[in-house]
Amino acid sequence: MQNEFMSRLEQLGQNIKKYRKMQNLSQNAFAEMINFSREHLACIETGKEYISLRKLFLIADTLGISLKDLINFD
């Protein structure tokens, strides 16, 4: 169960990274846009840090995508 949860966090982070890169945004630039440190964003993108639903909505809104896009693990 724990490994499955971590895998989902990693998949979520990869989705965030994918959509950020599709917008040609560096970690630094995107972190500034959402008022995170670059280190915090890096931890989220690698699945090493939990993320709140509020932060997920902020990321999705800033990237102009739906929350569903971020949590699509297929």
C-alpha positions, 0 to 999 in steps of 0.5 A, a space after each residue: 500500500 505504501 509503495 503504491 501511494 509513493 508511486 502515485 506521488 511520483 506520477 503526480 510529480 511527473 505530470 506536473 513536470 510534463 505540463 510545466 515543460 510543455 509551457 516552456 517554464 523552468 522550475 525557477 520561473 514556475 516556482 515564482 509564478 506559484 510562490 513556491 521555492 524552487 526546492 519545494 517544487 523540485 520535491 513535489 515533481 520528484 514525489 518526495 513531498 506531499 502536496 495539498 489540494 489547494 496547491 494542486 488547484 493553484 498549479 493546475 490553474 496557473 498551467 491552464 489545465 484541469 486538475 483531472 489532467 494532473 491526476 491522470 495516471 494512465 
